Amino acid sequence: MVAVAGAGNMRCAAPVMGSMAVWAPDDLVEIRLFDANEERLDLVDRLLREALDVAGTEHVVKSSPSVEETMDGATEIIVTYHEDCVRRMHGRVPPVLYSPEEPGKLVDQVRGDPNKPTPPERLSEQTQTYLSMPTETEASREELLQSAIDYLEDRWGELPMLNLVRGVAPSRLPLVTSLNWPSELSVDQLQLVPHQILRWIHGDASLDEFLETCRESPVLTWLKRI
């Protein structure tokens, strides 16, 4: 069972999911995805399922916002932690939402018709979760990422790990492989990634050509050693 920690990393999500989709070992594999940002987790889960369908590969996919649940029973770990994920792992606060009964009192974070916003009490629990914010805002990106990776080492340090996190590396694992891959994306490029993923999911763009490029990825090479 392969677990992906921080699956919602927009730099890594598409190439990692594509690599797993074209991976065709002899036996059925369970892939578990973890991210504390549940909106990103849902997006990447849908991408992986679509990519598996297009590639004609049969793997079992499960997703969870709990790192413990995701890692339970794992035999390999791919680490793609990102800053928003590790900040949310320390907790999150409900969104501050606009109330039609008290106009102008709170910040409007509700999407839809600005003249007829959805009352906060009518928003689904999932939407409330998507709009929530992390409680951890003081520590640096590097400190939080290192802490999250150290936790993986402390709990599951005997497992082979592929680390794709930039600027932070596991310090004790003898079985770790760290790759400076995929290439860093600019802020503008990162903002376009979710839109491209949605185009693939909805069938507005073909995944075939992208999946072909994934057959040459170092992630697939690492997976094939299993």
N, C-alpha and C positions, 0 to 999 in steps of 0.2 A: 504494500500500500504506500503510495507516494503522497506526501502532504506538502502543500504550498503555503508558506507563512508570509502573509502580506500580499495575497494574490491580486489586490486592487492597485498595485503599483502600475501607473499608466505608461511608464517607460518599458516595463517588462511584460505586462499582461498579455498583449497579443502574440509576441514571439514565443513566450513560454507556453501559452495555451495551444498555439499552433504546433509547437514541437511535440507536445503530448498527444495531440490529435493524430499526428502522422506516425506516432510510435506504435508499432504493431508487434509486441512480444508474443511468445507462444501461448501464454496464459492470460486470462482476463485480469485486469488490474483495477483496483479501486483508487480513484484520485480524490483527495479531500482538499478543499480550498478554505483558507482562513483569512479573514480580514475584519478588523474592528469597525471599518467603515462599511456598513451594510448595503448602502447604495452601490458602491463600487463592487462589493462582493456579488451582488445580484447581477450586475452587468457582466462581470467576468465569467460567472457561472453560465449565463446564457450564451456567451461567446464560445466557451468550451464545448457545450452541448451541440451548438450549431456546427462547429468545426469538426466534431466527431462524426456527425451525420454526413457532412460533405466528404470527409475522408473515408467514410465507411469503416471506421474503427469502433470496436465495442469496448468501452471502459465504463465502469460505474463511477458516477460523479456525485459527491456530497459536499455541501458547503455549510459552514458554521461561523458565527461571530465569536466562538469560544476557542481559544488556542488549545486548551486542554482536551476538549472534545475532538478537535481536528487531529491532534497528535497521537491520540490513544490508538495503539496498534500499528503506528506507522513503521515502515521499514527503511524509508529514505525521506529526506527533507530537502525541499528547494526553498531557499530563503530569498524573498523579494520585498522585505519590509520597506515601507515608505513612511515619511514623517507623520502624515495624518493618521495612519494606522496606529503607530506606537503612541502617539499622544492620546488617542481614544482608548487605548488599552488601560490607561490610568483613570478612566472614568469620563463621563460626558454629562452635560447639563441640557435640559429641555430648551427648545428654541424660544426666543422672545417673539411672540406673534401679535399681529395687529388685531385688535378687537373692534368690530364695527360699532359696538355700543359705546366705545370710548375712543373716538377718532383722534388720531394724532398723539395719543398717549404712549403707544409702543411702536417699535419699528415694524413695518410691514414686511414679513418674510413669506407670506402666503402667495403662491403663484396662482394665476388664473385671471379672471376679469377684475381689474383694479377697482371697478365701481361696485362689484359684488363679490368681495373676497369671501372665501369659505371661512365660516366661524371656526376658531381654533378648536372648540370642543367637538367639532364634526370631522376633524382630520383623523385619519386612521392612525393606529399605533405605528405602523410602518412608516408613514409620512412623517410623523413626529420624530421617529428615530433618524430618518434621513436628514432632517433639518436641525438635529441636535449638534452641539458643539463640544469639543474636548475640554475637559477641565484643566488639563496640564498645558500651561502656556509659558512657563518660565524656563524650563530646561532647554538646552540646545538640541538641535537635530541629532548631532553626533552622540551626545550623552544618552538620549532616549533610545536611539538605534542600538548602541552598544549594550545598554541595559536589557533590551529585548532579546538580543542575540545571546547574551550571557545567560538569560533565563532558559533559552533553548538548550544551551550547553549543560547547564546544571541538571535539567530534567531528562534530556534525551541525547546526552553527549556521546553515547555509544553508537549512534546511527550515522551512516554516511550522509553528508550534507553538501549541497551545492549552493554556494553563497554568491548572489548577484547584487548585493547591497554595495553601493558606492561609498568609499571613504571609511567604511567600518568592516572589520573582519573578525571572525571567531578567533579567540586567543588560545584555546586549549585543545580543540578537537584534532586528533590525529587523522581523522577520516574526512576532513573538509577539503573541498575544491572551491577556490575563489576565482571568479572570472570577471574581467572588466568588459562585460557584455550584458545587454546590447548597448549601442552607442548612446551617449547622453543626448537628451532632447532639449530644445529651447522651451521657454515658457509658452510661446505661441504654438509650438508643435505639440506640447503636452495637452493644451486646451483642445486641440483638434482630434486627439485620440479617441475620446468617448463617442464623438460623432461618427468616426470611421467604424468603430465597433458596432454601433447601432445600425449603420448601413449594411454591414455584413449580416447582422442578426435578422434584419428585416428583409434581406434578399435584394436590397437596392444596389449592392455591389457584390461581385463574385469573390468567394474565398479561395477558389482553386489556385490562382497564381500565387497568392500569398502563402498558401500551404506548401506549395512546391519549394519556395525559398526556405521554409522551415526544415526541410529535409537535409539542409546543410548546416543547421544550427549546432553550436556546441552543447546546447541542452539535450538535444536528441542523442548526440554522441555519448553524453554522460548517462542518459537513461538506458542506452543499449548495453551498457556494461552490467546491468542488473541481471 
